[in-house]
Amino acid sequence: MDGSHGGEANLVLPDLGGVELMGGVPGRLALAVALVLCLAGLAFGAVVLAQLRRLPVHRSMGEVADLIYATCRTYLLRQGRFLLLLWVFIATVIVAYYGALMSLGAARVLVVVGFSLLGMAGSYAVAWFGIRVNTYANARTAYAALDGKPLPLHRIPLRAGMSIGMVLISLELALMLVILLFLPPEVAGACFIGFAVGESLGAAALRIAGGIFTKIADIGSDLMKIVLKIKEDDARNPGVIADCTGDNAGDSVGPSADGFETYGVTGVALITFILLGVHEPAVQATLLVWVFVVRAVMLVASAVSYTVNDWWVSRRYAAAVRMDFEKPLTSLVWLTSVVSIVLTFATSWACLASLDGAAPGTWWHLATIVSCGTLAGALIPELVKVFTSTSSRHVREVVRSSRAGGASLTILSGQVAGSFSAYWLGIVIVALMAVGYGVSTLGLDALMVAPAVFAFGLVAFGFLGMGPVTIAVDSYGPVTDNAQSVYELSLIEEIDGIEDELRAAGVDVQWDRAKQMLEENDGAGNTFKATAKPVLIGTAVVGATTMIFSIVMALTSGLTENMANLSLLHPPFLLGLITGGAMIFWFTGASIQAVTTGAHRAVEFIRDTIRLDGSSRASTEDSRRVVDICTQYAQRGMLTIFLAVFFATLGFAFVEPYFFIGYLVSIAVFGLYQAISMANAGGAWDNAKKVVEVDLHAKGTALHDATIIGDTVGDPYKDTSSVALNPVIKFTTLFGLLAVELAVSLQGDGLGVLVHVLAAVFVLASMVFVYRSFYAMRIGTSLTDEDDEDGAGAFGALAGETRDGERPFAGEVRPGEGRAEVGSPSGTVSTGDDVTGSLTGTIERSR
């Protein structure tokens, strides 16, 4: 194993003191300046948080936002305790491997364990900051809409998102710079590996659980619109607060933790490659300084681009009464990409010119490779908009299909959009990686082994170059979504004397314009939430290549032996490639199953407690109960999935090392296309519904019902399964690094039989949890209401026979009677002589 007892945890940093940048600037001084920039980024986030809090907001909206934050806080506290439970599993493996088997000493083991906890805490902290910012911004955005001017509706959510992005990247970079600058070089490997494993665990748990939570609540709330013909955010629906909480849990907490981990793990992968693949310590030191200085400079690029773009947008739309909310976000992404590329070349010239003697042109070679990734960060959103924007042909096709054939064609057209998007995005990622590979052949082999692998890692690094802006446009979505909900839940229009009160506050209220703008802004938020997903999953896959290389280097003693085992002619490697696909498809099903079961329970509770007559809003107690249901099933689903992934990683690493390499490659490739297709199909369905609501003004129609059903299918596609594949891939790769070292070490100690026995035990344990992820999470009902073990039917009985036999909602379904309009809530449906049923009708069995 690399000739180093303890593997990557024993990697030693080179002396950074000898590095000089252009003009004689010491490398350590440059890193110290980078740390100061990180502190400035953290200060920016704190200032924006204070500014948002001081923005005007009506008390009715503030109260709703406070309730949303209170439920988010409860959710996060529970998730924190849950994370500590999961961390025990990881800490146990770390102690067993590094302490018992590697005998690294208590101090070194504590460093790894401590930094794993710090990494997890970092993911958790940025998630907490994100919900605090968003729950301030949502009410302020809703209030700003009242005077009918669109500019504040753009600036408030984007400012909130930018603060999250700056804090996330600054905190991540600052923690890694502390390791480089202030900790002994001999413990650096342990610090970085422990840190990366911890943040991967935090991101995986928060992303998966948040995705399950938000879609349970979203589906439960959406189905009520069809069943009861109530508006989107009806205050009487106890599921709406849970939906708002879920918007933060799934669309803010999850992406924040995911982005934090992605940025960190990509950095750790590059550091590991530099220490393993570059043999000259002076070159190692120079490249390490360059990587971190470029990261800090890109932080500046995002801040400058945001400031310039905000100035331009403020002048352009100062007096506007209409605004395409997507255009300023698009201009920000492209401006940041261009500025980042320019600064990358300038910084690379300043940092790497000293390497020209060993490898001429190194500075522009590496800058070009990084810029391929930075360009991808702008190109991918453009491609995603082709399939998910409210103005795209694919989304319009989904609407036309819904009009022609109801929910069936809605779903099929969305699947088409997802599949096409996977092709085009895959081709673009491959093309940019190919350019990176081509540039890597221009002489980088004089500095390192396998320069192509380093190039792929740098492409992933470039993906994240505009990290603050990528996170900002992603976080724009949950604020705009919640702003619309806060407006409706506040019941502000029904407050006595409200127009006089607002006029006294200087607001010339325009109710219809306010609601229209909030809807349009939510559509832009949906689109740009979708654009960040492929960027993060692309980073995971491309970056995983570099981390897999670290495992390959260890297994092959620096690419000097056993290379034939990395071939399709080596059967275990081929079998690993096949096995990875199986795990990806299981994970997709398991995460959706958790959403399905939880949504059933949520809908059942809402159906039994909602009061449409004599009540203006749902009780806080009922709303909290829906949040409890969502949390319960999110944690149940997450725990089962985590344990299956945990034991699968251990088991497959113990089966055979090269089997495991094939497995890691496979989950990356299968996961890339599965995630992209599901994310963009979901985005197309989401914005097709938005087109019907905003452009066609067709709420409450059969067409609207069809697109709602498409959206409920797309919800777990885009916000649960697809996005969670990113941290799952990275956690498996990072934790697998420890697992395969453990297996090889035991083999080397003559314990091959024990390794095979443990492999069987771990794989069997994984299969038990795979089994339980469906059979222990099933909806607990029978096929007929009469035998329903829970006393009520599932979704089919939503508006059918209730527990006391009364049918509260209109719309019967009888065999052979008439022809139903597609998606009609009250029409009759003819289905011949088979079982008939409707979401909103009585379920009867025909003769």
N, C-alpha and C positions, 0 to 999 in steps of 0.2 A: 504494500500500500504506500506507494510513493516514497518508500524508504523512511518514512517518518512515523514514528510510533504515536498513534493518535490521529493520523490523517490530517485533514484540513484544520483541526483545532490546534495543531502544532505548527502551523505556518507562521513564519516570523516576518514582520515588515522590514524592508530595507531602511537604511538611514536616509531620512528625507532631508537632513541638514545640508547635504552636498548638492542639492538641486538648485540651479539658478535659472530664472526666466530671462527673457530678453531684457537688456538694460541692467543686468546684475541683480535683479530682485530675487531675494532668497525664496525658495519654495515654501518654507515653513511660514514666512511672512504672508505669502499669497494665500495660504490656507487659513491663516489667522484673520485676514481680511474677509475671506469667504464666510468664516464663522460670524463675524460682525454683520455681514449682509443677512445671514440667517436670523440673527437677533432682530434686525430691522424688519424682516418679514413677519416675525412673531409680533412685533410691535404694531405693524400695519393691521394685523388681524384684530388685535385688542382695541385699536382706535376705531375700526369699522364697527365692531360690536357695540362700543359706546355710542357711536353716531346713530346706529340703527335704533338703539334703545331710546334715544332722544327724539326721534322723528315723531310727528303727530300721529295719533291713532284714536279712534273713537272707543270709548270704554266698552261698548258691546263687543267690538272686534277684539279688543285686548283681552277680554275675559275668555273668549273662545280660544285665542292663541295660548293663553295661560293654561287652560284645561288641556290643550293638545300637548304642551310642554310637560305638564305634570304626568300625563300618561306615558309620554316618551321617557321621562326620567325614571318612572317605575319600571318600564321595560328594560332600560339600560342597566339599572341596578340588578335586576334579575339576571340579565345576560352577563353581568360582571361576575356574579357568583357562579354562574354556569361555566364561564370561561376558566375560572380557577379550578373547577372540577376537571375540565378537559386538560388543563395544563399539567395536572398531576400525572397523567399518562405519559406526556412528553418528558417531564422531569425524571420520571422513573427510568425511562430508556436512557436518557443522558447520563444519569448517575450510574446505571448498570454498565453502560459501555465505557465511558471515560474513567469512571472510578474503579469498578470491579475488574474489568477486563484490560483496560489500557493503563491502569495504575498511574494516571497523570498527577495524582496528588489532590488533596482536598481543596486547596486554594484554586487550582486550575478548574476543577470540576465546578466549584461554586461560581467561578466567573462565567462559565457556559450557562449554568442554571440561572444565574442572576440576570445575564443579558437576555436570555429567553423570556424571562418575566418582564424585563424592560421593553423588549420588542412588542410583546402582547399589550403591555400598558400603553405604549405609544399608539397602537391601532385603536385602542379603547378611548384614549384621550381625544384624538382628533375626531372620533365619532361623536363624542359628547359635545365638543365645541361646535360641530356642524349642526346638531339639532338646536342648540341654543341660538345660534345665528339665524337659522331658518325660521324658528318659531317667533323671533322678533320680526323678521322681514316679511313673513306672510301677512300679518295683520296690517303692517305699514303699507304694503303693496295694495291690499284691499281698500284701505282708506284713501290712498293716493288716486285710486280709480274714480272716486266720486265726482271729481270736477271735470271728467271727460277728456283729460289730456294724456296722451299715451307715453310721453317721455319718462315720467317717474316710474311707470310700470315696467320699463326696461331697466332703468338705472338701479333701482332698489334690489331686485333679485340678482343682478349681475354683480353689484358691489358685495352683496352677501356671499355669493359664490366665489368671488375673487379672494375675499378674506379667508374662506375655508381653504382654497388652493394654496395661498401663500403660507398659512399656518402649517398645513400638512407637509409641504415640501421643505419649508424652513426647519421644522422640528426634526424631520427625518434626516436631513442633511447635517444639521447641527449635532445630532447624536453620533453620527458616523465620523464627523470631524473631531469630536472629542476623543473618540477611540484613536484616531490617527495622531492627534497632537499631544495628548496628555497621558495616555496609557503606555506601559512598557511594550516595546515592539514584540516581545516574545509571547504576549498573551493576546495579540491582535486577532489571530486566527480563531481562537476560542470565543472572543467577543463577537466577531462578525457572524460566525456560524450560529451561536446561541441567539443572537439578536434576530437573525433572519428566520430561524425556526419559530421563535416566539411571535413575531409579527405575522408570519404565515398562518399560525394557529388562530390568532386573533381575527385576522381577515376572513379566514374560512368560516369560522363560527358566526361572526357578525354578518357576513354576506349571505350565507345559506339560511340562517335563522331569520334574518331580516327579510330575505326574499320570500320565505314561506309566510311569515307574519303579514307582510303587506298585501300579498295576493289573497290570503284568506279573507282579510278585511275588505279588500277591493271587490272581490267577486261577490261576497255576501251583500255588500252595499249595492252593487250594480244590479243584481238579480231582483232586488226589491223594486227597481224602476220598472221592470217588465211586469212583475207580478201585481204590484199595487198601483201602477201608473202614477208614481210620485216623481218629483223632480230629482235631479242628480244629488244634491246635497240637502235633502229635506231634513229640517231640524228635528222632525219627529222620529227619524230613523236612528236607532241607537248604534247602528253600524257605522255611521258617518265619522264620528270621532275616532273610532278604531281605524277607519280608512285614512284619516289625516295622520294619525300616529304611524300607520304603516308607510305612508309616503315618506316619512322621515326615517323609519326603521329600515326600509328597503332601498329608498332612493337617496338617502343622505348618509345614514350610519354605515350601510353596506359599502357604497362607493368610497366614502372617506377612508374606512379601514382598508379597503381593497387598494386604493391608490397609494396609501402610506406603505403598505406591504410591497406593492409592485415596484415602487421607486427604490425601496430598500433592498429587496431581493435581487433586482437587476444590478444594483451597485455591488452587492456581495459577490454575485456571479462574475462580474468584471474583475474585482479584486482577486478573487480566487484564481481566475485564469492568468492574470498578470504574474502572480506569485508562483504558479505551477508551469506556465507555458513560456515565460520569459526568463532566461537563465542569468543574464547579467544584472546584478543588483542595482547598478547605476541607472540602467534602462527601466528596471522595475520602478524605482523611485520617481523617475521623470514621468512615466506613464500614470502613476498613482496621483501625483500632483496635478497633472493635466486633467484627469477625469474629474477630480473634485473642483478644480477651478472652473472648468467648463460648466459644471452643474450650477455653481454659484452665479456665473455670468448669465446663464439661461434664466435664473430667478430674476435677475435684473431685466432681462429681455421681456419677460412676461409683465413686470411692473410698468416698464416704459411703454409697452404696446397698449396695455390697458389704459394708461393715462392719456395717451395720444388718441386712442379710439374713443374714449369717453368724451374728450374735448370735441372731437369731430361730430359725434352723434348729438351732443348737447347743442351745438350750433346748427346742425342740419335739421333737427326736429324740435327746436325750442318752441315754435309756434304751430307745430303740426297738430291736426285733429285726427289724422289717420297715420298708421305706421305699420310697415311690414316688420314684425318683431324679429324675424329670422335674419334680416340683412345686417344689422349691427353686430350680431353674434358671428356671422360669417366673416365680416370684415375684420373682427378681432382675431379670429383664428388664423386668417391668412397673414395679417400684419405681424402677429407673433411669430409665425413660421419664418417669414422673411427676415425679421430682425434677429431671430435666434440663429439662423444660418449664417448671416453676416458676422455676428459676434463669435460664432463657433470657429469660423476661419481665422478671425483676428486673434482669438485666444490661442488657438492651436499654433499659429505662427509664433506667438510670444513664448509659448511653453515648450515647443518641440523642435525648435530650430537647431538645438544642440545635437539632435539625433541624425542630422543630415549626413554627418561623416560616415556613420555606420549604414544608413539606409536613406539615400537622397530622396527628398520629397515626402518624407514621413508625415510632416505636419499637414500637408494638403490631402494626402491619402486618407489619413484618419478623419480629418474634418469633412471630407466628401462622404465617407461612410456614415458618419454620424448624421450628416445632413440628409441622407437617404431616409433615415428614420424620422427626422424632423419634417421632411416633406410628406411622409406618410401620415403624420399627425394632422396635416391639413387636407390631404387628398382623401383619406378615409371618411372624414365627415361629409365631404362633397358627395362621395359615392353613396353613403348611407342616406343622405337626403333624397337621392334619386328613388329610393325605395320606401322612404318613410315620411317625407315632408307632406304637408297638407296640399301642396301644389303639384306633387309628383304624379306621373302617369300611372304608376303602380297603385298608389292609394286611390286615385280616381277610378281605376279599374275595379278595385275592391268594392267601391260604392256602387258602380254600375252592376256588378255581379250581385250585390245585395238586393238591388232593386229588381233584378230579373229573376233571381232564384232563391232569395231569402238567405238564411244563415248558412245553408250548405255551400252555396257558391261563395259566400263571404269567406268561409274558412279555406276553401280551395284556392281562391285568388290570393289570400294572404300567404299560403304555403308556396305559391308560385313566386311571390315577391321575395320570400326568404331564400328560396333555392337559387334564384337568379343572383341575389346579392352575394351569396356564398361564393359563387363562381367569380364574379368581378372583383370582389375584395381579395379573394385568394390569389387571383392573377396579379393584382397590384402588389400585394405583399411579397409574392415570389419574385416579381420583377425588381423591386427595390432591394431585396436580399441578393438577387443575382448581380446587381450593380455593385453592391458592397463586396460580394465575392470577387468580382472582376478587379476591382481596385486593390483588393488584398493581395492579388498576384503580382503587383508591380514592385515587389521588393521587400515586403514586410517579413518574408521568411528569413531575412538576415537578422531579425530581432527576436523572433519567437517561433515556436513550433505551431502548426495548424493555424496560420493567420486567418483562414476563412472562418474558423469558429469565433475568433476574436471579432471579426467583422460582423458576424451575426449578432453577437452581444452588443456591439456598438450601434447596430441598427435599432435594437430594442431600447438602448440608451437614448437614441435620438427620438424615438416614439414619445419618450417621457420628457424631452427637452422643454416642451411648452407645458409642463405639468400643471402649474397654477391655473393656466387658462383652460386646459382640458377639464380639470376639476370644476372650474368656475362655470363653464357652460353646462356641465352635467348637473351641478347643484342648482342651476337656474330652474330646472324642471320642478323639483319638489316645492320650491317657493311659489311658483306660479300656480301649481295645482292646489296647494293649500290656501292660497290667496282667494281663489274662487270659492273654496269650501267655507273659509272664514266669513266671506261676504254673506253667503246664504245662511249659515248657522247663526250669525249675529242677529238676524231678523231686524236689521237696522231700518228697513223701509216701514216697518210696522210700529216703530216707536212714536208716541204722540209728540207732536211738535218738532220732529226731527229736522225738517227742512229749515225752520227758523233757527234751530240750534246750529246747524251746519253753516247757514248763511252768516251767522254771528261769528263763526270761526274762520270766515273768509273762503268758504267752499261753496261755489255755485253748482249745486249737485245736479247731475244728469244720470238718472237711474239706468235708463236703457243703454246709454253709451257705456256706462261703467261695466255693466254685465257683459256687453258685447266685447269690450276690450279685454276683460279678464278671460273670456273664452278664447279669443284669438291668441293672447299671450300664452295660455296653457298649451295651445297647439304648437307654438314655437318651442316651449319647454319640452313637450313630448319629443319633438324632432331632435333636439340637441341632447336630451337624455340618451337617445338612441345612438348618437354619433360617438359618445365616449365609450360605449360598450365594446365595439370592435377594436378600438385603440388599446384598451386594457387587455383584452384577450389576445390580441396580436403580440403585445409585449410579453405576455406570459409564455406564449409558444416560442417566440424567437429567443427570448431570454433563457428559456429552459434548455435550449441548445447548448448554451455556454455552461450551464450547471451540469448537464449530462456529460459534457466534455471533462469536467473535473473528475467525475466518477470513472470515465474511460481512462484518463491519465493514471489514476491510482491502480486500476485493474491491469493495465498494460505496462506498468513501470515506465511511464513516460513515452508511450507509443513504441516500445522496443520489443514487446513480446505479446503473444496471444492475439495478434491483430486479426487472424483468420476467424476468430470467434465473433467478430463484428461483421458477419456475413450471413446472407440467406442460406448459405450452405451449412451453417451451424444450426441444427434444428432448434435448440432452446431459444436462440435469438428470434427465429421465425415464429415460434409459438408465442413468444412475448409480444410480438407485433400484433398477433391475432387477439391475444387476451386483453390488450389495452382497449380495443374497440368495445369489447363486451362490458368493461367497467364503465365506459362513458355512457353507453345506452342504459345500463342499470341506473346510473346516477340520475339521468334525465327522468326516468320513470319514478324513481323513489322520491325525488324532490317534488314532482307534480302530484304524486300520491298524497304526500303530506298536506299539500295545498287543498286537494280535493276533499279529503276527510275533514280538515279543519274548516273549510268553507261550508260543508254540510252542517257541521255543528253550529257554526255562526248563524247560518240562515235559519236553522231550526229555532235557535234562541230568539232571533229577531222576529221571526214570524209569530212566535208565541207571546212576545212582549210589546210589540209595536202598537201604539194607540193613535189612530188617525182621527178619531172624533174626540172633541173636548180637550185636546192637548195641543200646545203650540210647539213643544220640543220634547225630546226624549229625556228621561231622568239621567242625571249624572251616574247614578248607581248602575242603570242598565248599560250605559255606554262603557263604563269601566268593566262590566262583566264581559262584554264583547271583546274588549282588549285582553282580558284574562284568557278567554278561549283561544284567541289568536296566539298569545304568548305560549300557552300550554302546548299547542300543536306544533308551533315553531320549534320549541325546545325538544319535544319528543322526536320530531322528524330529524332535527339536527344531530341529536345524540346518536340515533340509530345510524344515520349516514356517516357521521364521523367515525364511529367504531368500526363500521364496515371498511372505510378507507384506511383507517389506522392499521387494522389487522391485515388487510390486503397488501399494504405497503411492506409490512414486516414479512408476511408470508412469501410474497413473490421475490423479495430480496434474498430470502433464504433458499428458495427453490434452486436458483442458479444465477450467478451474477450477470451473465450475458442475456439470459432470459429477462432479467430485470431491466437491462438497458433497452431491449426491444420493447418492453412494456412501457417504459417512460417515453420513448419516441412515439409509440402508438397513441397514448392518451393525449399527447400534445397535438398530433395531426388530426385524429378523430375529433378531439375537443374543439379545435379551431373551427372546423366547418359546422359542427353541430351548434356551437355557440353563435356563430355569425348568422346562420340560417334561422335559428329560433328567435334571436334578438330582433332581426329585421322583419321577420313575419309578424311578430308581436307589435313592433312599431307601426307597421302598415295597418294592422287591425285597429290599433289605438287611434291613429289619426284619421282613418276612414270614419270612425264614429264622430270624431271632432268635425269633419267636413259636413256630415249630416246635421250636426247640431248648430254649427256656426254659419256655414255657407248656405245650406238648404233650409235652415230653420224648421227642421222636420222632427223635433222632439215629440215623443209619444206616438209616433206612427209605426206601422209595421216595418218600414225601412229602418227606423231607429232601433227597433227591437232586434232586427237581424244583425246590425253592426254592434250592438251591445253584446250579443252572444259571441260574435267574432272576437270582441275585445276581451271577454272573460276567458276565452281559449288562449288568447295571446298574452294575457297577464302573467301566468306562470312561465310561459315561453321566454318572455323578454326580461322579466324581473326576478325570476327564481332560478330556473335551470341554467340558462345560458350564462348569466353573469357569475354564477357560483362556480362554473367550470374553471374560471381563471384562478382563484385561490386554491382550488382543489389540485390543479396541475402543479402549481408552485409548491404547495405543501408536500405533495407526494414526492416531488423531485428533491426538495431539501431534506425532508425527513428520510427519504430513501437513501440519501448520501450517508447518513449515520447507520441506517439499517444494513446496507450492503457492506459497509466496513465492518460492522459487527459480525455478519455472517462469514466474511472472508477471514477475519481474525480467528474465529472459532475453528474454521476449517484448517487454518495454519497451525493451530494448537493440537491437531489430531482429533478433533471432536466432530468429524464429518457426520457420524450417525446422529448425534444430537442435533446438528443443523437440519438434517432431513426430517427428523421427528418434529422439531419446532416449526419447520415449514408447513408440515401437514396440519399441525395444531392451529397455527395462525390462519392458514387458508380456510380451514374448517370454521374457525371462529368468525372470519369475515363472511363466509357463506351463511352462517346463522343470522347475522345481522342483515345481510342482503335479503334473506327470506323474511325476516321480521319487518323490513322496511315496507313490505306490501301486506303480508298476512296479519301483522300486528297493528296496521294502520288503516285497515279497511273500514269503510262506512258500515256501521253495525246495524244494517237493516236487511230484511229479506226482499224477495222479488215482489211480494204482494203486501199491501198495507195491512191485511188481516193478520199476517204472521210477523209483523214488524216488532222486532225484539225491543225496540226503544219506544214503542207506543205511537210512532208517527212515521210516515213515509219519508223517503229521501226527497230529492229535488222534484220528483214527479208529483209529490203530494203537497207541494208548496201552497197551491191554491185549490187542492182537492179536499178529500175528507180529512178533517182534523180529528183530534183525539176524542172529542165528544160527538163526532159524527156530523157536525154542522159544516156546511160549505160557505165560507165567508166571502168568497170572491167570485165574480161573474165568469161565466164561460164554461159550458159543459162540452164534453167530447163523447159522441155516441157513434157507433159503427154505422157506416153507410149513409150518413146524413149530411147532405150538402157538400159544398167545397169550401175549404178555408182559404182566406187570403193569407199569403205567406207571412208568417210572423205575427198573425193577428192574435191579440190577447183574448178576444171574446168570440171569435168565430168557431164554427164547428169543423171538425176534421174527419175526413173519411179515410179509413185505413183497411177497408175490406173486412176480412174475417179474423184478422189477427188482434193481438192485444192493442188497444188504443190508449193513447195518453197524451197529455199536454202539460206544459209547465203551469198553465193557468186553468186547467179544467179538471173535471172529475175523471178518475181513472177507472174504466170499466173493461171487462173482458167480454168480447163479443161472442155470440153463440157459435 
